[in-house]
């Protein structure tokens, strides 16, 4: 009897941890299954995902499948939409359909990069502010208040005007404008998560703040971060188009949706398609991302009921 108790007491920590992991695996699998059931039930999420998936595919293979060279000006000026030119030609005689296909990659890349940077920096700041509190929280959130005081487009215009145009500066400027969104969302979740039983137990067992923050708290705040990221991509695409429309975006020789709108503003009455199709591309992309993000939020909501 004593030997059995001794074996239990001296059982390696690694073995107990492995046993706990094995016990937790069915729960994680069940949670994953519930999430996919909820996501499939959200028609708006599936609609947005399909549309965004199509555009993402175009962004990857677009330059290879574009029917014409986007910079070739060999066609008639202001040719209306036809079989040869589904979206017509612009004021330089270039095929608008080819330019929008190629521009999809630029717009998506800028939006994704800006959202990724904003998510990384904002999540880390929100995690530190919510976990440590006190002066750390006050300092970080006052900085976020300062960023929040400026509309994103105004802040981005100012930064690009100071540091110059170009894809890299545009991405940084847009990301800086949306950092505070992630910081506020993460901080709000961490304020409650840090008081949960598992965080308290880890703290009592001597786990470091770093381990508690990144191993226990941040993974449990992943759902709102992911949802916020989907919205940030759409907002990043919208901001890039706005900056390019104002002449402060990426290289003017690079075809983008914003550049197409910029070049069409003097010919709206003469050739409506030059402004309508780029505008529809931007609007539908942002709508698709918002629909997907909205449905993803509902699917990740643990308070949802009726999921079987």
N, C-alpha and C positions, 0 to 999 in steps of 0.2 A: 504493500500500500504506500509505504513511504517512498519506494523507488519510483512508483507511478507519479506521485506528486512532484518528486524531484525532476522527472522528465518534463512534466508540464511547466515547471518553473523555469527550467533551463532551455526551454524551446527557443530556438533562434528567432531574433526579431524579424529576419527576412522571411522565415516560414510563416509567421503570423501575418505579416504584411501581404504575402502571396495569397494566404487563405482569405483575407479580407477583400483582396482584389477579385478573387474568383467568386466570392459571394456577391460583389457589386456588379459583376459582368451581366448577369440576367437583368438587373434593374436598368443598366444603361441600354441594353438591347431593347427592353420594353419601352423605355422613354424614346428611343430612336424610332421605333415602330409607330408610336403615338404621334410623333412629330410628322412623319411622312403621311400618315392618314389624314391628319389635320391639313397639311399642305395640299394634298390632292383634293380635299374637300373645298378648298378656297379657289373658286374659279378665277377670281381676279388675279390671284397670285400665279396661277398656271398661264393665264393669258399674258400677263406681264413677262413671265419667264420665257414663254415661247417667242414673244416679240423681241425681247432683249437678246435671246439666244440667236435669232436670225441676224440681228444687227452685229452681234459679236462675231458671227461667222463671216459676215461681209467685211468686217474690220480686218480679219485675218487673211482672207483670200481675195479681198476686193481688188487690189492692184493687178492681180493675175487674171481676173475675170472681167475687168472693165472693157467694154467693147471698143473704146478708142483711147488714144493717149489723152490724158486730162489736160495737157498743155497745148495740144495741137489746135491751131486756129485755122483749119483748112475748110471750114464749113461756112454756110451763109450766116450772116449776123441776124439775130433775133428770129431764127427759124422756129416756128411753133411746134409743139409736140407732135411726133409722127412715128411711123414704124421704125424708121432709121434712128430717130432721136426721140426716145420715149418722153423725155422731159425738155425737149427743145434745145436750143443753143443760146449762149449768152451774148453780151455786147461785143465780145472779141471773136465770135464764131467758134467757140469751144463747146463740146458736147457736155451739157449740164449733168446728165445721168452719170457719165464717167467721173466727173469731178466730185459729185456727191458720194459715189462709191468709194473713191480714194480718200475723200475727206473723212469718211466714217472712222478710219483707223486713227487719224490724228485726234479727232474729237474724243474718241473712246480712250485713247492712251492718256490724254491730258486729264480727263475726268477720273479715270482709275488711279493714276499716279497721285493726283491731288487728294483724292479720298483716302488713299493708303497712307500718305504722309500725315494728313489731318487725324486719321484714326489712331495711328501709332503715337504721335506726340500728345494728342488730346487724351487718349486713354491712360497714358502714363501720368500725365498731370492730374487727371481726375482721380486716379488710383491713389496717388500720393496725398492729394488734398483730403479725400474721404477717409483714408486710413489713419493718417497722423493727426489731422485736425489742427486746432489751435493756430499758431502763427503761420504754419505751412499752408493750411487751408485758406487763411485770410490773404496771404501773399499771392497764392496762385489764383484764387477767385477774383481778387481785385484786378489782376492782370487780364483775366478773362472778361471782366466787366469793361475794361478799356477796349478790348477788341470788339466786344458786343456793341459798343457805342457807335461804331462806324459800320454802315452798310457794307456788305461784302464787296460789291462791285466798286464802291468808292475807295475802300481800302486797297483792293487789287489795282485799281487805276493809279493810285498814288504810288504804290510800290513799283509797278512796272514803269511808271514815268521816271522814278528815281534811278532804278537799276537797269532800265532798258528792256526792250521787248525781246522775244525769244521764248521757245518752248519751256526751257528750264525755269526762267523767271516767272513765266505765267503760272506754271505748276506750283511754285513756291508761294506766289502771291495768293492764289486761290486756296491752297491748303491752309495758309495762315488765317484766312478769313473764316474757315470752318472748324478750326481747332477747338474753339470754345464750345461748339455744339457737342462734341464728343466728351470734353472735359466735364461739362455739366451733367450729361447723362450718366457717365461712369461714377462721378462723385456721389450722385443721388443714390445709386445702387450700393456703392461701397459703404455708405453711412449705415445702412441696415445690415449688410452682409458681414461687416466686421464684428457685429454683436451676436451673430448666429452661434449655435452650440459648437459646430465643428471648428470655427475660428477660435472660440474660447478654449476648446480642448487642446487645439494645437499650440496655443499660447501657453497653456498650463504645462504642457509636456516639454516646453523649452524650445519650440521651433522658432527660428529667426523671423524677423519681420519680412524679410525678402521671401522666404519660403511661404509664409502665410499669404502674402499679397499675391504672389504669382502662381502658387500651387493650389490654393484654396479659394481665394476671393475672386481673382480675375476670371478664371474659367466660369464661375457662376454668374458673372456679369457679361458673358459673351453674347447672350441673346439681344439685349438692347444695342450693343455695339454693332453687331451684324446688321440689324435693321437700320440703324443710323447710317451705316456705310452705304447701303443701297440708295438711300436718299441723297447722300453726299455725292455719289457718282453722277446722278442726274443734275444736281445743282452745279457740280463742277463743269459738266458739259455746257450747261446754260451760261455759266460765268465765262467760260472760254469763248463761246460764241459772241457774248456781249463785248468782251475785250477786243476780239478780232474785228467785230463790227465797228468799233471805235478807232481801229487802226493801231491798237496796242497789244495785239495777240502775237501769234507765232509768225514766222517768216512770211511776208506778203506773197512770196512766190509759191508757198505751199497751199494747195487747195484744201480749204476747210469749209464747214457749214457757215460759220460766221463771216468768212471772206466772201462767200457767195451772196450772202445778204448785203454785205457792204457794197459789193459791186452792182447790186440790183436797185439800190435806193433811188437812182436817177431815172430808172426806166420802168417803174411800176405800172404806169398806164400804157406804155408802149408794148411791154412784154411781161404780162402778169406772172408767167410761169417761172421767171428768174427768181422771184422772191417767194412765191407760194411753195414750191417744192423744198427749198432749204428750210423754210419755216416749218413745214409739216414734218420734215425729218427730225428737227430739234424737238418739236412739241410731242411727237409720238414716242420718241426715245425717252424723254423725261416722264411722260405719262406711263410708259411701260415699266420703268424703274420704280416709280411711285406705287403702281399697282402691285408689283412684286414685293416691295418693301412693306406695304400695308398688309398684304396677305401673309407674309413671313412673320410679321409682328403678331398676328392672330394665331398662327400656327405654333409660335414659341411661347404663347401666353399660358402659363401653368394654371391660370384660373379658369381656362376654357373647360366647358363641360359638354357632355354628350358626345365624346369622341369614341365611346365604346371601350 
